[in-house]
Amino acid sequence: MTDPPPERNPETVARVKRDATRRLLAIPDVVAVGIGQKVTGGRHTGEPAIKVFVREKRPAAEVPPDELVPARIDGVLTDVEIGGDPVPIAAPVDAPGVFEPPAGELPRDETVYRPVTGGAQVTTVFSSGHGTGGCLLRDTASPDAGYVLTCMHVVAAADVGTVTKGVTQIGQPSGNDSVAKCCNDVVGTYAGGAYDADNDAAVVRLNPGTTWRPEIAGIGPVTGTHELTQDDIGVPGSPYRVAKRGQLSRLTGGVVTALQATTTEADNLIVVAPNPNPAAGTRTVFFAVEGDSGSALVNAANQVVGLVFSRDDAGNAHAYPIGHVLKRLSDDTGIGLEVAVASGPDDVHTVPGGAFTELPPEIAERLAADPAERRAFTGIGNRAPAAASWFTDLVPAPYTAAFVLDDLAGSASGRRLLDLWEEHGTELRALIGRDRRVLLAWHRGGGAALMQLMLRLPGDPRRSLPETLNGRPLMDAVDAVLASLARAGSPGLRDALARARAALPDLAGLTYTEIVAALDGRAAGVEELIVDG
């Protein structure tokens, strides 16, 4: 077999591109330089070319001679396409939900995916930003230990500040860290990552006991990885087709137009052009938009080829090659990370180390008698496309969080409970999440199950709390949990717990409406407690 001519040799093309990149980027309106195939009249010729992306195309007669892109550079063809400056596509903090230049309002996918899967919304705890967990990774030394791949700028959102390995928590779909530990969205902790010129990747270690599935929502089981080459994208008449599933724009398709692309800010990029959308009319079609950062780029064989992290104004998306991403993450974490591959359609893993605590029999009997309640209570089977945040799923409309908070604030005893959370919520979360003795008391005493039941009470006026938990009066179980918190907590928390307990009526057997009325009935006693305290 004879060697290809120099202008078709992949190594020569890469060298010429590398040598020419700086001077091409110095031309006004040139935003990126990569390697692809020459496209003429919409036809993929199969000829390798240096792809030069510009903000706008102008007739050669209107371009100053020193700003013209030559037809060939050192014998290698060039090809000029419309592009734009890279824009990271994690949703902006406090974004209103309408993204420009993408037209219209796109609803976020706030589905709770359990087992955890790729293509789902992820959020750092205490952040109002959000992105996408692209696919699942695993530890080569412990195949059931699951990790979620996303972008570093998703984890380290603008309102988060410093992130710390093993400490910063990540939720799916939201970053709500409920003290209940039975209905919160936290699925793992930040394990490592980086944000620099040739990498924008982070990995989230799933918590012990978490179930996960090596698939991507809307795409299916992941079959492996593939490193893109010039040969892949250089087949005459056959563009290399890819797809991604992001939590905002959902499933979109496109073609790889360039590899090894360089901008003034990033290097080693895959450039993806979106498939046409006839419904768009004159509007720009985008492969990925704000909120899709962290999406896995997959080929037609469901192999992961890259990690999507930005877009440009022309609709193109940018991704980093998956091999490069995994190498950097493995070096940073010290863990042998690889993309998790599905062995079949029902391949589900459980992260080792989780402890299972049986539900109190009073609650178990209720769930066994009502399959719909059981699905809502445990999250089992919750893979519907409808939005379902932690609160709106547990508390159906019109009983929103604001509605319940207003009810609590309507009485002195309710305000005392709100004050407890406002002043000591951080300490309570830390105790239940990290103190083993408190955590065991919380679960064994039925605290987690009771909290989830209480969150679901407003959705059905017939629903009530049980009379007993684990065979003893309900308030005895509540007192046991409070005593465990008081023993481990600060003096300020102990005092606040005592005052809150004095404001709390006997909840046994009460519905939501009855609880609100009982809190209001204790108003006078609470006011005296506040004055005396």
BELWO-V777181 format. One record per backbone hydrogen bond with DSSP energy under -1.0 kcal/mol. NH is the residue of the N-H (numbers start at 1). CO is the residue of the C=O. Records with the same first field share a line. If there is no record, write none. Layout:
NH=CO / CO
This chain:
8=5
13=9
14=10
15=11
16=12
17=13
18=14
19=15
20=16
21=17
24=20
25=21
26=22
27=24
30=27
31=53
32=53
33=262
34=51
35=259
36=49
38=47
40=43
43=40
45=38
49=36
50=77
51=34
52=79
53=32
54=81
55=29
62=59
63=60
67=64
68=65
73=76
76=73
78=71
79=50
81=52
83=54
87=311
89=309
91=130
95=92
109=247
110=108
116=211
118=215
119=133
120=133
122=131
123=171
125=169
127=124
131=122
132=293
133=120
134=149
137=147
138=338
139=145
140=336
142=139
145=142
147=137
148=204
149=135
150=202
155=151
156=152
157=155
160=157
161=157
166=190
167=164
168=164
170=188
171=123
172=185
181=178
185=176
187=170
188=170
189=205
190=168
191=203
194=201
196=199
199=196
201=194
202=150
203=192
204=148
205=189
206=146
207=187
209=351
210=207
212=349
213=116
215=213
216=220
217=118
219=216
220=216
222=214
223=302
226=304
233=229
237=44
238=235
242=254
243=298
244=252
246=250
250=246
252=244
254=242
255=273
256=240
257=271
258=271
259=35
261=269
262=33
263=266
267=197
269=261
270=319
271=258
272=317
273=255
275=253
280=277
281=278
283=280
287=315
291=89
292=289
293=89
294=308
295=292
297=306
298=243
299=303
302=299
304=224
305=297
306=297
307=320
308=295
309=318
310=318
311=87
312=316
315=312
317=272
318=310
319=270
320=307
322=305
325=321
326=322
327=323
328=324
329=325
330=326
331=327
332=328
333=329
334=330
337=335
338=138
340=136
342=222
347=344
349=212
351=210
363=360
364=360
365=361
367=363
368=364
369=365
370=367
374=370
375=371
376=372
377=373
378=374
379=375
382=379
383=381
393=389
395=391
399=396
400=398
404=400
405=401
406=402
407=403
408=404
409=405
411=408
415=411
416=412
417=413
418=414
419=415
420=416
421=417
422=418
423=419
424=420
425=421
428=424
429=425
430=426
431=427
432=428
433=429
434=430
435=431
439=435
440=436
441=437
442=438
443=439
444=440
445=441
446=443
447=442
450=446
451=447
452=448
453=449
454=450
455=451
456=452
460=457
463=460
465=510
469=472
472=469
474=467
477=473
478=474
479=475
480=476
481=477
482=478
483=479
484=480
485=481
486=482
487=483
488=484
489=485
494=490
495=491
496=492
497=493
498=494
499=495
500=496
501=497
502=498
504=501
510=507
515=511
516=512
517=513
518=514
519=515
520=516
521=517
523=520
526=522
527=523
528=524
529=525
530=526
531=527
532=528
533=529
